[in-house]
Amino acid sequence: MLTIQKNLTNTFFAILSLPATAMGFALSVQISALSWILSTKYHLDIEQVGYVWLSGPLAGIFGQIIVGLLTDRVWFWQGRRRPFILIGGTIAALMMLALPNIDEVSHGLGIANMIIVATGVALTLDLAINVSFNPTRAIIADTTPEGKYRTRGYTWMQTISGMFGVLAYVISATFGNYTLIYFGIGLVLVFSLIPTFLITEPRHLVAESTTTDAAPPVKVPIQWNELMKLYLAHAFTWLGVQTMFVYIFAYIKYELPVMTDDSIGQTIAISFAVLNTVGFLLPAPVLEPLARKIGRVRTHALCIGIMAVGYGLIVLWGTTYDVGQRQSRAYKLSHSKENDSPTF
């Protein structure tokens, strides 16, 4: 075990945050580039892009459940979380490399159907991210004591991961999605592979108790009604978020046909950079005090309501823009007819 880990220094917490940062960055690359590159380079219809994205939630459902069942019970390569982080990070980097080269992959595999290959790449990328995400968080709990040091570990993770998430969209907006993809490949590899060899995982997980009583803990039954309410609430939330991830390129291209594909990609990157900046800066100074005042449930409901209003404004903007464009075309047409009429 390195001295920085024994002493729980800030350097150790920064290194401990890098695997989660790698997976968050890979997800940012997927959000920024997948729909854009499928539409612009491979000319898939928006319905076909939706089918490719459908693989993501399916990968998340099965990947996280399977890894959740396995990760606490395995030990190889001198780690419990390390194998999943190493394998997931490597596969995620390879799939990002495949994104701008799906046509070559398709040719090499002898598969003529581009949708099948694109779906396979997207599915494998999403599965790799999902396989690694939980272990990158769990390793923080495994290697820090309960209390302020564990809180510090997750705070460092959220801060560093949030900063690099914003950086991903800044790179996309400034240098383009291809630069983002190739930069992301190197970052995901470095942040996934190197930290795992600097962190020593405990061979045995110790169950911590907050009570000194000798009585056995009371098993609390699962409140299935309340659990289903949570599932439904998150399902509707992700319905909006996932729709935005998948169809934002098509929506902008339809509503603003004068924009080029590169400028649409830049607009998407700037939009998500703003989104991630708000998500990175707002929770601690605003949402946490608000939750203490009005409660977490009301705060969550308020945030969902604001999100719904935001989506409504996007639709209103699109409708207003369409009306303005039709009026402008009608005005130009009427004036051109007046100018073309004969004079006596």
C-alpha positions in Angstrom: 0.0 0.0 0.0 1.4 3.4 -1.0 2.0 6.0 1.7 -0.6 8.4 0.1 -3.3 5.7 0.7 -2.2 5.0 4.3 -2.3 8.7 5.1 -5.5 9.4 3.0 -3.9 12.4 1.3 -5.6 14.6 -1.2 -3.3 13.0 -3.9 -4.8 9.6 -3.0 -8.4 10.9 -3.3 -7.6 12.5 -6.6 -6.2 9.2 -8.0 -9.2 7.3 -6.5 -11.5 9.6 -8.5 -10.0 8.9 -11.9 -11.7 5.6 -12.8 -15.1 7.1 -12.3 -14.0 10.2 -14.2 -12.9 7.9 -17.1 -16.4 6.3 -17.3 -18.1 9.6 -17.1 -15.9 11.0 -19.9 -16.7 7.9 -22.1 -20.4 8.6 -21.5 -20.0 12.2 -22.5 -18.3 11.1 -25.7 -21.2 8.8 -26.4 -23.8 11.5 -25.8 -21.9 14.2 -27.8 -20.8 12.1 -30.8 -22.9 9.0 -31.3 -26.1 10.5 -32.9 -24.0 13.1 -34.7 -21.6 10.6 -36.3 -24.3 8.1 -37.2 -26.3 10.8 -39.0 -23.5 12.7 -40.7 -20.9 10.1 -41.6 -23.0 6.9 -42.0 -26.2 8.7 -43.1 -28.6 6.6 -40.9 -32.1 7.8 -40.6 -33.2 9.2 -37.2 -35.4 6.1 -36.7 -32.3 3.9 -37.2 -30.3 6.0 -34.8 -33.0 5.5 -32.2 -32.7 1.7 -32.7 -28.9 2.0 -32.1 -29.5 4.0 -28.9 -32.0 1.4 -27.7 -29.1 -0.9 -26.9 -27.9 1.4 -24.2 -30.7 1.1 -21.6 -30.8 -2.7 -22.3 -27.0 -2.9 -21.6 -27.5 -0.8 -18.4 -30.3 -3.0 -17.1 -28.4 -6.3 -17.5 -24.9 -5.1 -17.1 -25.5 -3.3 -13.7 -27.5 -6.2 -12.3 -25.0 -8.8 -13.2 -22.0 -6.8 -12.1 -23.8 -5.9 -8.9 -24.3 -9.6 -8.1 -20.7 -10.5 -8.9 -18.5 -7.6 -7.9 -18.7 -8.2 -4.1 -18.1 -11.9 -4.4 -15.1 -12.2 -6.7 -11.3 -11.7 -6.2 -8.8 -11.9 -9.0 -5.9 -9.8 -10.3 -5.4 -8.7 -6.7 -8.7 -6.9 -6.6 -12.5 -7.0 -6.4 -13.2 -3.9 -8.4 -10.0 -3.7 -10.4 -10.8 -6.4 -12.9 -14.1 -4.8 -13.9 -12.5 -1.4 -14.2 -9.5 -2.7 -16.3 -11.7 -4.7 -18.6 -14.5 -2.1 -18.9 -12.1 0.8 -19.5 -10.2 -1.1 -22.2 -13.3 -2.2 -24.0 -14.8 1.3 -23.8 -11.7 2.8 -25.3 -11.7 0.2 -28.1 -15.4 0.9 -28.9 -14.7 4.7 -29.0 -12.0 3.9 -31.5 -14.5 2.0 -33.5 -17.1 4.8 -33.6 -15.4 6.8 -36.4 -14.4 3.6 -38.1 -17.7 1.6 -38.2 -17.5 1.3 -42.0 -14.0 -0.4 -41.7 -15.3 -2.6 -38.9 -18.3 -3.6 -41.0 -16.0 -4.4 -44.0 -13.6 -6.4 -41.8 -16.4 -8.4 -40.3 -18.0 -9.0 -43.6 -21.3 -7.5 -42.4 -23.0 -5.3 -45.0 -25.7 -4.0 -42.7 -24.4 -0.8 -41.1 -27.1 -0.7 -38.4 -26.1 -4.1 -37.1 -22.5 -3.1 -36.7 -23.3 0.3 -35.3 -25.7 -1.3 -32.8 -23.0 -3.8 -31.8 -20.5 -1.0 -31.2 -23.0 1.1 -29.2 -24.1 -1.8 -27.2 -20.6 -2.9 -26.3 -19.6 0.7 -25.5 -22.6 1.2 -23.2 -22.1 -2.2 -21.6 -18.5 -1.5 -20.9 -19.4 1.8 -19.3 -22.2 0.2 -17.2 -19.9 -2.7 -16.2 -17.3 -0.3 -14.9 -19.4 2.5 -13.4 -20.5 0.8 -10.1 -17.0 -0.7 -9.4 -15.5 2.8 -9.8 -17.8 4.1 -7.1 -17.6 1.0 -4.9 -13.8 1.1 -4.8 -14.0 4.5 -3.0 -16.1 2.9 -0.2 -13.8 -0.1 0.0 -10.6 1.9 0.5 -11.9 4.7 2.8 -13.1 4.5 6.4 -16.8 5.3 7.2 -17.3 9.0 7.9 -15.7 12.2 6.7 -13.0 10.4 4.7 -15.5 8.5 2.7 -17.6 11.6 2.1 -14.4 13.4 1.0 -13.7 10.5 -1.4 -17.1 10.9 -3.1 -16.8 14.7 -3.1 -13.5 14.5 -4.9 -15.0 12.0 -7.4 -18.0 14.3 -8.1 -15.8 17.4 -8.5 -13.1 15.9 -10.8 -15.6 13.8 -12.8 -17.8 16.9 -13.2 -14.9 19.1 -14.4 -13.8 16.5 -17.0 -17.4 16.1 -18.1 -17.6 19.8 -18.9 -14.1 19.6 -20.6 -15.5 16.9 -22.9 -18.1 19.2 -24.3 -15.7 22.1 -24.5 -13.3 20.0 -26.6 -16.2 19.0 -28.8 -17.4 22.6 -29.3 -13.9 23.9 -29.9 -12.1 21.2 -31.9 -15.0 18.9 -33.1 -16.2 15.5 -32.2 -13.4 13.6 -33.9 -10.9 15.3 -31.7 -13.1 14.5 -28.7 -13.3 10.9 -29.6 -9.5 10.4 -30.0 -8.7 12.4 -26.9 -11.3 10.4 -25.0 -9.7 7.1 -26.0 -6.4 8.1 -24.4 -8.0 9.6 -21.3 -10.2 6.6 -20.7 -7.2 4.2 -21.0 -5.0 6.2 -18.7 -7.6 7.0 -16.1 -8.9 3.4 -16.0 -5.6 1.5 -16.1 -3.0 3.4 -14.1 -5.0 4.3 -10.9 -5.9 0.6 -10.4 -2.3 -0.3 -10.0 -1.7 2.5 -7.4 -4.6 1.6 -5.2 -4.6 -1.4 -2.9 -8.0 -3.0 -2.3 -8.8 -4.8 1.0 -8.9 -8.6 0.6 -11.9 -8.8 2.9 -14.8 -6.3 3.3 -15.6 -5.5 6.9 -19.2 -4.9 7.7 -19.4 -1.7 9.7 -21.9 -1.1 12.5 -23.1 2.1 14.0 -24.4 0.5 17.2 -22.7 -1.3 20.1 -25.8 -3.3 21.1 -25.4 -7.1 21.1 -28.9 -7.6 19.7 -29.1 -8.7 16.1 -30.2 -6.2 13.5 -33.8 -6.1 12.6 -34.6 -6.9 9.0 -36.7 -4.2 7.5 -39.2 -5.5 4.9 -39.1 -4.0 1.4 -41.9 -1.5 0.8 -42.7 -2.5 -2.8 -45.3 0.2 -3.3 -42.8 2.9 -2.4 -40.1 1.3 -4.5 -42.3 1.2 -7.6 -43.1 4.9 -7.1 -39.4 5.6 -7.2 -38.9 3.4 -10.3 -41.8 5.2 -12.1 -40.5 8.6 -11.2 -37.0 7.9 -12.5 -38.4 6.2 -15.6 -40.3 9.3 -16.7 -37.3 11.5 -15.9 -35.1 9.3 -18.1 -37.7 9.3 -20.8 -37.1 13.0 -21.3 -33.3 12.8 -20.8 -32.8 9.9 -23.1 -35.0 11.5 -25.8 -32.8 14.6 -25.6 -29.6 12.5 -25.9 -30.9 10.6 -29.0 -32.9 13.1 -31.0 -31.3 16.5 -30.3 -29.3 16.3 -33.5 -32.3 15.5 -35.6 -34.4 18.2 -33.9 -31.9 21.0 -34.5 -31.3 19.8 -38.1 -35.1 19.8 -38.8 -35.8 23.2 -37.1 -32.6 24.9 -38.3 -32.0 23.5 -41.8 -29.6 26.3 -42.6 -27.0 25.0 -40.1 -24.3 22.7 -41.2 -23.6 19.3 -39.6 -20.4 20.7 -37.9 -22.2 23.7 -36.5 -25.0 21.5 -35.2 -22.4 19.3 -33.5 -20.9 22.4 -32.0 -24.3 23.7 -30.8 -25.0 20.3 -29.1 -21.6 20.4 -27.4 -22.1 23.9 -26.0 -25.6 23.0 -24.8 -24.4 19.9 -22.9 -21.4 21.9 -21.6 -23.9 24.3 -20.0 -26.0 21.4 -18.8 -23.0 19.8 -17.1 -21.8 23.0 -15.6 -25.1 23.6 -14.0 -25.1 20.0 -12.7 -21.6 20.4 -11.5 -22.0 23.7 -9.6 -25.6 23.8 -8.5 -26.1 20.9 -6.0 -23.9 21.9 -3.1 -24.7 25.7 -2.9 -28.3 25.6 -4.0 -30.0 22.1 -4.0 -28.6 20.9 -0.7 -29.8 23.9 1.3 -33.1 23.8 -0.5 -33.6 20.2 0.3 -32.9 20.9 4.0 -35.6 23.6 3.9 -38.4 22.0 1.8 -37.4 18.3 1.8 -35.7 16.1 -0.7 -38.9 14.8 -2.3 -40.2 18.4 -3.0 -36.8 19.5 -4.2 -36.7 16.5 -6.6 -40.2 17.3 -7.8 -39.3 20.9 -8.3 -36.3 20.0 -10.4 -38.3 17.6 -12.6 -40.9 20.4 -13.0 -38.2 22.8 -14.2 -36.9 20.2 -16.6 -40.4 19.8 -18.1 -40.7 23.5 -18.5 -37.4 23.6 -20.3 -38.5 20.9 -22.7 -41.8 22.8 -23.2 -39.8 26.0 -24.1 -37.8 24.0 -26.7 -41.0 22.9 -28.4 -42.4 26.5 -28.2 -39.2 27.8 -29.7 -39.4 25.3 -32.5 -43.0 26.2 -33.2 -42.3 29.9 -33.1 -39.4 29.5 -35.4 -41.5 27.5 -37.9 -44.2 30.2 -38.0 -41.6 32.9 -38.5 -40.0 31.0 -41.3 -43.3 30.5 -43.1 -44.2 34.2 -42.7 -40.8 35.2 -44.0 -41.1 33.0 -47.1 -44.6 34.2 -47.8 -43.4 37.9 -47.5 -40.5 37.3 -49.9 -42.7 35.4 -52.3 -45.3 38.2 -52.4 -42.7 40.9 -52.9 -41.0 38.9 -55.7 -44.4 38.7 -57.5 -44.9 42.4 -57.1 -41.5 43.1 -58.5 -42.1 40.7 -61.4 -45.5 42.3 -62.4 -45.5 44.3 -65.7 -45.6 48.0 -65.6 -47.6 50.3 -68.1 
